[in-house]
Amino acid sequence: MNFVKIFIQILIIGLFLYSKLLPYKDKLNPKYRNIFDFFNSIFSPILNFLKKMIKPFQVGVGLAVDMTQIVLLIIFLMLLNFL
């Protein structure tokens, strides 16, 4: 069980870094690009699946927040509590 919790914690950190680096992925050094690509291969299919079910949350006129990363974070946090 400890390995699973550590893996989920790594995924949470990876999700945070993924969300911050996504706009700049083309500017990453090759070493960090490989790490980014690893997390991208994990998160991209999950986030694409969630985008089909979860619509962006309207926070202003012409301004909406993509909730998929927040929902995925909540799922990871719930998994940590129930394991």
LUMBA-669928 format. One record per atom (N, C-alpha, C, O, CB): residue number from 1; residue in one letter; atom name; x negated, y negated, z negated. Coordinates in steps of 0.05 Angstrom, whole numbers, plus 5000, padded with zeros to 4 digits. Atoms other than C-alpha are relative to their C-alpha. Glycine has a CB too. Layout:
// LUMBA-669928
> NUM,A,CA,X,Y,Z
...
//
This chain:
// LUMBA-669928
> 1,M,N,4984,5024,5000
> 1,M,CA,5000,5000,5000
> 1,M,C,4983,4975,5000
> 1,M,O,4990,4955,5012
> 1,M,CB,5018,5000,4976
> 2,N,N,5017,5024,5001
> 2,N,CA,4943,4951,4985
> 2,N,C,4990,4993,5028
> 2,N,O,4988,4969,5034
> 2,N,CB,4977,5005,4982
> 3,F,N,5009,5006,4973
> 3,F,CA,4918,4958,5057
> 3,F,C,5022,4986,5016
> 3,F,O,5016,4968,5031
> 3,F,CB,4991,5026,5014
> 4,V,N,4977,5012,4986
> 4,V,CA,4987,4941,5084
> 4,V,C,5003,4971,4991
> 4,V,O,5008,4953,5008
> 4,V,CB,5026,5016,4996
> 5,K,N,4997,5027,5010
> 5,K,CA,4991,4879,5039
> 5,K,C,4978,4982,5011
> 5,K,O,4983,4959,5018
> 5,K,CB,5000,5000,4969
> 6,I,N,5023,5016,4990
> 6,I,CA,4922,4856,5060
> 6,I,C,5004,4995,5030
> 6,I,O,4998,4973,5039
> 6,I,CB,4973,5015,4995
> 7,F,N,4996,5003,4972
> 7,F,CA,4940,4867,5133
> 7,F,C,5022,4978,5005
> 7,F,O,5019,4962,5023
> 7,F,CB,5009,5026,5013
> 8,I,N,4979,5020,4997
> 8,I,CA,5004,4825,5125
> 8,I,C,4989,4972,4993
> 8,I,O,4996,4953,5006
> 8,I,CB,5024,5007,4982
> 9,Q,N,5012,5026,5008
> 9,Q,CA,4964,4770,5090
> 9,Q,C,4982,4990,5023
> 9,Q,O,4982,4966,5029
> 9,Q,CB,4984,5003,4975
> 10,I,N,5017,5008,4977
> 10,I,CA,4915,4770,5149
> 10,I,C,5018,4990,5023
> 10,I,O,5011,4971,5036
> 10,I,CB,4983,5024,5009
> 11,L,N,4982,5008,4980
> 11,L,CA,4974,4765,5196
> 11,L,C,5012,4972,4994
> 11,L,O,5016,4956,5013
> 11,L,CB,5023,5020,5003
> 12,I,N,4990,5026,5008
> 12,I,CA,5001,4705,5157
> 12,I,C,4980,4978,5006
> 12,I,O,4986,4957,5018
> 12,I,CB,5008,4999,4970
> 13,I,N,5022,5019,4994
> 13,I,CA,4934,4669,5162
> 13,I,C,4997,4998,5030
> 13,I,O,4994,4976,5041
> 13,I,CB,4974,5009,4987
> 14,G,N,5002,5000,4971
> 14,G,CA,4930,4689,5235
> 14,G,C,5022,4985,5013
> 14,G,O,5018,4971,5033
> 14,G,CB,4999,5028,5011
> 15,L,N,4977,5015,4990
> 15,L,CA,4999,4661,5248
> 15,L,C,4996,4970,4997
> 15,L,O,5002,4955,5015
> 15,L,CB,5026,5009,4987
> 16,F,N,5005,5028,5004
> 16,F,CA,4980,4595,5218
> 16,F,C,4979,4989,5020
> 16,F,O,4983,4969,5032
> 16,F,CB,4990,4996,4971
> 17,L,N,5021,5009,4981
> 17,L,CA,4916,4590,5259
> 17,L,C,5009,5001,5029
> 17,L,O,5003,4984,5045
> 17,L,CB,4975,5018,4996
> 18,Y,N,4989,4997,4973
> 18,Y,CA,4952,4615,5321
> 18,Y,C,5017,4975,5007
> 18,Y,O,5015,4964,5029
> 18,Y,CB,5017,5025,5002
> 19,S,N,4982,5023,4994
> 19,S,CA,5004,4559,5315
> 19,S,C,4984,4974,5003
> 19,S,O,4991,4957,5019
> 19,S,CB,5020,4997,4977
> 20,K,N,5016,5024,4998
> 20,K,CA,4950,4506,5305
> 20,K,C,4982,5000,5025
> 20,K,O,4978,4978,5036
> 20,K,CB,4982,4998,4975
> 21,L,N,5019,4999,4978
> 21,L,CA,4904,4530,5361
> 21,L,C,5013,5005,5027
> 21,L,O,5000,5001,5048
> 21,L,CB,4980,5022,4995
> 22,L,N,4986,4994,4975
> 22,L,CA,4956,4548,5414
> 22,L,C,4997,4978,5021
> 22,L,O,4992,4983,5044
> 22,L,CB,5029,5006,4995
> 23,P,N,5002,5021,4980
> 23,P,CA,4955,4479,5447
> 23,P,C,4971,4997,5011
> 23,P,O,4967,4985,5032
> 23,P,CB,5009,4974,4989
> 24,Y,N,5028,5005,4993
> 24,Y,CA,4878,4481,5450
> 24,Y,C,4986,5026,5008
> 24,Y,O,4961,5027,5008
> 24,Y,CB,4986,4988,4977
> 25,K,N,5012,4974,4994
> 25,K,CA,4867,4554,5471
> 25,K,C,4979,4999,5022
> 25,K,O,4960,5015,5022
> 25,K,CB,5021,5020,5006
> 26,D,N,5019,5002,4978
> 26,D,CA,4831,4534,5535
> 26,D,C,4973,4987,4992
> 26,D,O,4954,4990,5007
> 26,D,CB,5012,4984,5023
> 27,K,N,5024,5014,5009
> 27,K,CA,4779,4494,5496
> 27,K,C,4984,5016,4979
> 27,K,O,4963,5007,4970
> 27,K,CB,5007,4973,4988
> 28,L,N,5014,4984,5021
> 28,L,CA,4759,4549,5447
> 28,L,C,4974,5012,5010
> 28,L,O,4972,5019,5034
> 28,L,CB,5019,5023,4990
> 29,N,N,5025,4986,4993
> 29,N,CA,4689,4578,5446
> 29,N,C,5007,5029,5004
> 29,N,O,5027,5039,4994
> 29,N,CB,4979,4997,4977
> 30,P,N,4994,4972,4994
> 30,P,CA,4685,4650,5472
> 30,P,C,5004,5017,4975
> 30,P,O,5021,5035,4975
> 30,P,CB,4978,5012,5017
> 31,K,N,4998,4985,5024
> 31,K,CA,4675,4678,5402
> 31,K,C,5028,4997,4987
> 31,K,O,5041,5016,4980
> 31,K,CB,4978,4992,4979
> 32,Y,N,4974,5006,5012
> 32,Y,CA,4738,4644,5375
> 32,Y,C,5023,5006,5019
> 32,Y,O,5045,5012,5011
> 32,Y,CB,5001,4971,4991
> 33,R,N,4979,4993,4980
> 33,R,CA,4776,4656,5440
> 33,R,C,5007,5029,4998
> 33,R,O,5031,5036,5000
> 33,R,CB,4989,4993,5029
> 34,N,N,4994,4972,5003
> 34,N,CA,4769,4731,5429
> 34,N,C,5018,5005,4976
> 34,N,O,5036,5021,4977
> 34,N,CB,4974,5016,4997
> 35,I,N,4983,4997,5024
> 35,I,CA,4799,4725,5359
> 35,I,C,5028,4989,5006
> 35,I,O,5048,5002,4998
> 35,I,CB,4987,4984,4976
> 36,F,N,4974,5011,4992
> 36,F,CA,4854,4680,5386
> 36,F,C,5015,5019,5017
> 36,F,O,5039,5023,5014
> 36,F,CB,4996,4973,5014
> 37,D,N,4987,4981,4982
> 37,D,CA,4869,4730,5441
> 37,D,C,5010,5024,4986
> 37,D,O,5031,5035,4993
> 37,D,CB,4981,5009,5022
> 38,F,N,4990,4977,5016
> 38,F,CA,4875,4786,5390
> 38,F,C,5026,4993,4986
> 38,F,O,5045,5008,4988
> 38,F,CB,4978,5007,4978
> 39,F,N,4975,5008,5013
> 39,F,CA,4927,4748,5350
> 39,F,C,5022,4993,5020
> 39,F,O,5045,4998,5015
> 39,F,CB,4995,4976,4982
> 40,N,N,4980,5005,4979
> 40,N,CA,4961,4725,5414
> 40,N,C,5013,5026,5010
> 40,N,O,5036,5026,5016
> 40,N,CB,4986,4985,5023
> 41,S,N,4989,4975,4991
> 41,S,CA,4969,4797,5435
> 41,S,C,5020,5012,4980
> 41,S,O,5037,5027,4987
> 41,S,CB,4978,5021,5005
> 42,I,N,4981,4990,5021
> 42,I,CA,5005,4811,5369
> 42,I,C,5024,4981,4999
> 42,I,O,5047,4991,5000
> 42,I,CB,4986,5000,4972
> 43,F,N,4978,5018,5005
> 43,F,CA,5047,4748,5362
> 43,F,C,5016,4993,5025
> 43,F,O,5040,4989,5023
> 43,F,CB,4989,4974,4989
> 44,S,N,4986,5008,4976
> 44,S,CA,5065,4732,5434
> 44,S,C,5025,5017,5006
> 44,S,O,5047,5006,5010
> 44,S,CB,4982,5001,5024
> 45,P,N,4976,4984,4995
> 45,P,CA,5112,4792,5445
> 45,P,C,5021,4997,4978
> 45,P,O,5045,4997,4984
> 45,P,CB,4992,5030,5002
> 46,I,N,4980,5003,5022
> 46,I,CA,5144,4784,5376
> 46,I,C,5014,4973,5002
> 46,I,O,5038,4972,4999
> 46,I,CB,4985,5002,4972
> 47,L,N,4988,5027,4998
> 47,L,CA,5155,4709,5385
> 47,L,C,5018,4998,5025
> 47,L,O,5039,4985,5023
> 47,L,CB,4978,4978,5001
> 48,N,N,4982,5000,4977
> 48,N,CA,5183,4719,5455
> 48,N,C,5026,5015,4995
> 48,N,O,5047,5006,5004
> 48,N,CB,4985,5013,5024
> 49,F,N,4976,4986,5007
> 49,F,CA,5232,4770,5428
> 49,F,C,5018,4983,4982
> 49,F,O,5042,4982,4986
> 49,F,CB,4992,5027,4986
> 50,L,N,4984,5017,5018
> 50,L,CA,5253,4723,5372
> 50,L,C,5012,4976,5014
> 50,L,O,5034,4967,5006
> 50,L,CB,4982,4991,4977
> 51,K,N,4989,5024,4986
> 51,K,CA,5262,4665,5420
> 51,K,C,5026,5007,5015
> 51,K,O,5042,4989,5019
> 51,K,CB,4980,4990,5021
> 52,K,N,4975,4992,4987
> 52,K,CA,5317,4705,5455
> 52,K,C,5023,4999,4980
> 52,K,O,5046,4995,4988
> 52,K,CB,4997,5029,5011
> 53,M,N,4979,4999,5020
> 53,M,CA,5356,4709,5389
> 53,M,C,5003,4974,4984
> 53,M,O,5025,4968,4974
> 53,M,CB,4995,5022,4981
> 54,I,N,5000,5023,5017
> 54,I,CA,5338,4644,5354
> 54,I,C,4996,4975,5017
> 54,I,O,4976,4972,5031
> 54,I,CB,4978,5001,4978
> 55,K,N,5002,5025,4985
> 55,K,CA,5352,4576,5385
> 55,K,C,4985,4979,4985
> 55,K,O,4984,4980,4960
> 55,K,CB,5029,4990,5007
> 56,P,N,5013,5023,5014
> 56,P,CA,5311,4514,5370
> 56,P,C,5019,4985,4983
> 56,P,O,5043,4982,4989
> 56,P,CB,4986,4982,5020
> 57,F,N,4983,5015,5019
> 57,F,CA,5337,4474,5311
> 57,F,C,4998,4970,5007
> 57,F,O,4976,4958,5007
> 57,F,CB,4990,5005,4971
> 58,Q,N,4999,5028,4992
> 58,Q,CA,5359,4404,5331
> 58,Q,C,4995,4982,4976
> 58,Q,O,5010,4984,4956
> 58,Q,CB,5027,4993,5013
> 59,V,N,5007,5017,5023
> 59,V,CA,5326,4352,5285
> 59,V,C,5003,4971,5007
> 59,V,O,4999,4953,4990
> 59,V,CB,4972,5006,4991
> 60,G,N,4996,5028,4992
> 60,G,CA,5339,4289,5325
> 60,G,C,5009,4999,5029
> 60,G,O,5015,5020,5041
> 60,G,CB,4973,4984,4997
> 61,V,N,4991,5003,4973
> 61,V,CA,5360,4261,5392
> 61,V,C,4977,5009,5019
> 61,V,O,4956,4996,5020
> 61,V,CB,5008,4970,5006
> 62,G,N,5020,4989,4982
> 62,G,CA,5322,4302,5443
> 62,G,C,4976,5012,4986
> 62,G,O,4955,5016,4998
> 62,G,CB,4990,4978,5018
> 63,L,N,5022,4989,5016
> 63,L,CA,5279,4332,5388
> 63,L,C,5009,5026,4986
> 63,L,O,5028,5025,4970
> 63,L,CB,4989,4980,4979
> 64,A,N,4992,4975,5013
> 64,A,CA,5283,4405,5367
> 64,A,C,4975,5015,4991
> 64,A,O,4953,5012,5003
> 64,A,CB,5016,5018,5020
> 65,V,N,5022,4985,5011
> 65,V,CA,5238,4451,5326
> 65,V,C,5004,5029,5007
> 65,V,O,5025,5041,5003
> 65,V,CB,4999,4996,4969
> 66,D,N,5000,4971,4994
> 66,D,CA,5221,4521,5350
> 66,D,C,4998,5015,4973
> 66,D,O,4978,5014,4959
> 66,D,CB,4976,5008,5019
> 67,M,N,4998,4987,5026
> 67,M,CA,5242,4564,5290
> 67,M,C,4988,5028,5000
> 67,M,O,4987,5041,4979
> 67,M,CB,5029,5002,4992
> 68,T,N,5009,4972,4999
> 68,T,CA,5211,4630,5314
> 68,T,C,4976,5005,4982
> 68,T,O,4975,5026,4968
> 68,T,CB,4993,5008,5028
> 69,Q,N,5023,4996,5017
> 69,Q,CA,5145,4621,5278
> 69,Q,C,5007,4999,4970
> 69,Q,O,4996,5013,4954
> 69,Q,CB,4978,4979,5005
> 70,I,N,4991,5002,5027
> 70,I,CA,5181,4601,5214
> 70,I,C,5014,5025,4992
> 70,I,O,5010,5036,4970
> 70,I,CB,5018,4975,4996
> 71,V,N,4986,4975,5006
> 71,V,CA,5226,4662,5218
> 71,V,C,4980,5023,4997
> 71,V,O,4983,5040,4979
> 71,V,CB,5020,5007,5022
> 72,L,N,5020,4979,5002
> 72,L,CA,5166,4707,5230
> 72,L,C,4984,4997,4973
> 72,L,O,4979,5018,4961
> 72,L,CB,4980,4999,5023
> 73,L,N,5013,5004,5026
> 73,L,CA,5131,4676,5169
> 73,L,C,5018,5010,4977
> 73,L,O,5008,5023,4959
> 73,L,CB,4993,4970,4996
> 74,I,N,4981,4991,5020
> 74,I,CA,5193,4689,5127
> 74,I,C,5001,5030,4999
> 74,I,O,5001,5042,4977
> 74,I,CB,5028,4989,5005
> 75,I,N,5000,4971,4999
> 75,I,CA,5194,4761,5150
> 75,I,C,4974,5011,4987
> 75,I,O,4976,5030,4972
> 75,I,CB,5001,5010,5030
> 76,F,N,5025,4991,5012
> 76,F,CA,5120,4770,5132
> 76,F,C,5001,4996,4969
> 76,F,O,4992,5014,4955
> 76,F,CB,4976,4985,5012
> 77,L,N,4999,5004,5029
> 77,L,CA,5131,4739,5063
> 77,L,C,5019,5019,4986
> 77,L,O,5014,5028,4964
> 77,L,CB,5009,4971,4994
> 78,M,N,4981,4981,5012
> 78,M,CA,5192,4783,5050
> 78,M,C,4987,5028,4999
> 78,M,O,4990,5042,4979
> 78,M,CB,5026,5001,5016
> 79,L,N,5014,4974,5000
> 79,L,CA,5150,4844,5070
> 79,L,C,4980,5002,4977
> 79,L,O,4978,5023,4964
> 79,L,CB,4986,5005,5026
> 80,L,N,5019,5000,5022
> 80,L,CA,5097,4824,5020
> 80,L,C,5014,5004,4973
> 80,L,O,5003,5018,4956
> 80,L,CB,4984,4974,4999
> 81,N,N,4985,4998,5025
> 81,N,CA,5149,4819,4964
> 81,N,C,5011,5028,4996
> 81,N,O,5013,5038,4974
> 81,N,CB,5022,4980,4998
> 82,F,N,4986,4974,5002
> 82,F,CA,5182,4886,4980
> 82,F,C,4981,5024,5001
> 82,F,O,4989,5047,4996
> 82,F,CB,5020,5003,5021
> 83,L,N,5019,4977,5000
> 83,L,CA,5118,4928,4987
> 83,L,C,4986,5003,4974
> 83,L,O,4970,5021,4971
> 83,L,CB,4979,4996,5022
//
